[in-house]
Amino acid sequence: MNQPAIAKQSFTVTTPLYYVNDIPHIGHAYTTMAADAIARWQRLNGSDVLLITGTDEHGQKIERTAIAAGVDPQVHCDRIVERFDSLWSKLNIQYDRFSRTTAPNHQIIVKEFFQRVWESGDIYKGTQQGWYCVSCEEFKEERDLLADKHCPLHPSKQVEWRDESNYFFRLSKYQQQLEALYAERPDFILPNSRRNEVLKFVAQGLQDFSISRVNVDWGIPLPADPQQTIYVWFDALLGYMTALLDPDVKPSLDNALQQRWPINLHLIGKDILRFHAVYWPAMLMSAGLPIPARVFAHGYFTKDGKKISKSEGNAIDPIDLVDRYGAESLRYYFLKEIEFGQDGDFNETRFVEIVNADLANSLGNLVNRTLGMAKKYCQGQVPNCNAEDISPENPLKILGQELGCKVNLAYNNLAFRDACETILTLVRSSNKYIDDLAPWALFKQDKHAELAQVLYSVLESARLSAYLLSPIIPKISTDIYRQLGLEIDFDLICGNNISTLNADALELPVDWEHHQKWGILTADSLLGEPHPIFAKLETPSDLSS
């Protein structure tokens, strides 16, 4: 019997709309894995989630890249979009909307938004002179340039001198309003180190910025002057709004903003922080629209302690990594091992060691050995006891009863590393508990009640650990649940979109918090056949030796 629909709390999270001048790199994968994990956790908590990703497809850099390849810019964009979508599939990213800035409905949104800002008197024609980085699609302050006028973010690229007649947005008009926003909402920009960067930048005094380009054909024509095209960032930021349009709704700005605006969380890399934390809120203020709740900027990657660059030839190819090591390994390592918001280093040997230690030796060993003992000592069933039978002084019960709240707080703070470490505390404690209590000895001594309590405690701790790790390693968590006799697919209950499904279809209770509690396994229920949940990884050096 279908139950009536329950009103859900809305939660919308976005990745950047990735620039399609080249194939996806590890930074793209990192942001998107984080967004997917957040979306999955929010779904587990009953929220009506929308995960938005997409591609930014206009601008001079893309135009030049397509010309160099001898193809039409749209053909180039389509090819790169296929590479992004293929990577998201490999990484088990379950997005809800994919926003493309070349889509016809996006142009409608951009033109309507431009008109609102125009009517606010915040767009005027002026002259722009300065050094321009095509790779950044941004004018640079001369004091920030490297030797020989090279861009600090793209050291191999020399900036170009521009002297153009463009249309400008009155960013300077919103100096005080932005400063008030940052003061009133200190968590608008996170982490605090990024917030401080923005505060320092704004305190220097904001200057109006150009929102149009001349001699760039690959873009949306400026409504006020079709001889110019709209600046790629003014265009791309509005892709978040386009993504809010339901497929069967007439494209308009009002329709796009009707239900889910403002966005709850923008996830970005720190290289595009100013666009999201300064330009974007000022544009929205001009249009008379609410500001998103949070902008969170993560750091950069190095490889083996060295900066990643084409000249070094040390790029991290996420497609190659996922093909060799699998999605669960990448999702786990990058979210657990690198503190979200800080810079991080990737070393392949350390990657293999960490994943093997945590997923094979700790979690995998716990599940396999405990199920093996349950099969041997309890006829393949959950031991004949329940959580109420377990002493309140049981160390696993104490850890487990506190775990859900701690992990919930960590996920909500985007502290994936803290979430994983907290869960691993229970996993490691469970392995130690087995070693200390020696269930095999209890069996030989005919201490069946004590044996049942030991095995129940460990099985339940493994279940809870799997549940709480499911936003990061959904397939391993599903495998653990099924070996515990629980027919639950975390790709289904965490995927896009749990809010559209009913409890009967999932064979789950509506109260998703039920599974976050320690002690839900039912006595004497049938367990699945034990088998390894994770095969140990080998580095290329291991394979060649």
HELIX and SHEET records of a PDB file:
HELIX    1   1 ILE A   26  LEU A   44  1                                  19    
HELIX    2   2 GLN A   60  ALA A   69  1                                  10    
HELIX    3   3 PRO A   73  LYS A   90  1                                  18    
HELIX    4   4 PRO A  104  GLU A  119  1                                  16    
HELIX    5   5 GLU A  142  ASP A  144  5                                   3    
HELIX    6   6 ALA A  147  LYS A  149  5                                   3    
HELIX    7   7 LEU A  171  TYR A  174  5                                   4    
HELIX    8   8 GLN A  175  GLU A  184  1                                  10    
HELIX    9   9 ASN A  192  ALA A  203  1                                  12    
HELIX   10  10 VAL A  232  LEU A  237  1                                   6    
HELIX   11  11 GLY A  239  THR A  242  1                                   4    
HELIX   12  12 LEU A  253  ALA A  256  1                                   4    
HELIX   13  13 LYS A  270  ILE A  272  5                                   3    
HELIX   14  14 LEU A  273  ARG A  274  1                                   2    
HELIX   15  15 PHE A  275  TYR A  279  3                                   5    
HELIX   16  16 TRP A  280  SER A  286  1                                   7    
HELIX   17  17 PRO A  318  TYR A  325  1                                   8    
HELIX   18  18 ALA A  327  GLU A  337  1                                  11    
HELIX   19  19 GLU A  348  VAL A  355  1                                   8    
HELIX   20  20 ASN A  356  GLY A  364  3                                   9    
HELIX   21  21 ASN A  365  TYR A  377  1                                  13    
HELIX   22  22 ALA A  387  ASP A  389  5                                   3    
HELIX   23  23 PRO A  395  ASN A  412  1                                  18    
HELIX   24  24 PHE A  416  LEU A  437  1                                  22    
HELIX   25  25 PRO A  439  LYS A  444  1                                   6    
HELIX   26  26 HIS A  448  LEU A  469  1                                  22    
HELIX   27  27 PRO A  474  GLN A  483  1                                  10    
HELIX   28  28 PHE A  490  ILE A  493  1                                   4    
HELIX   29  29 ILE A  498  THR A  500  5                                   3    
HELIX   30  30 ALA A  503  LEU A  506  1                                   4    
HELIX   31  31 TRP A  512  GLN A  516  5                                   5    
HELIX   32  32 PRO A  540  SER A  544  1                                   5    
SHEET    1   A 6 ARG A  97  ARG A 100  0                                        
SHEET    2   A 6 ASP A  48  ASP A  56  1                                        
SHEET    3   A 6 SER A  10  TYR A  19  1                                        
SHEET    4   A 6 LEU A 265  GLY A 269  1                                        
SHEET    5   A 6 ARG A 294  HIS A 298  1                                        
SHEET    6   A 6 ILE A 189  LEU A 190  1                                        
SHEET    1   B 4 GLU A 138  LYS A 140  0                                        
SHEET    2   B 4 ILE A 123  CYS A 133 -1                                        
SHEET    3   B 4 GLU A 160  PHE A 169 -1                                        
SHEET    4   B 4 PHE A 209  SER A 210 -1                                        
SHEET    1   C 3 SER A 212  ARG A 213  0                                        
SHEET    2   C 3 ASP A 225  ILE A 230 -1                                        
SHEET    3   C 3 PRO A 221  LEU A 222 -1                                        
SHEET    1   D 3 LYS A 306  LYS A 307  0                                        
SHEET    2   D 3 PHE A 301  LYS A 303 -1                                        
SHEET    3   D 3 GLY A 344  PHE A 346  1                                        
END                                                                             
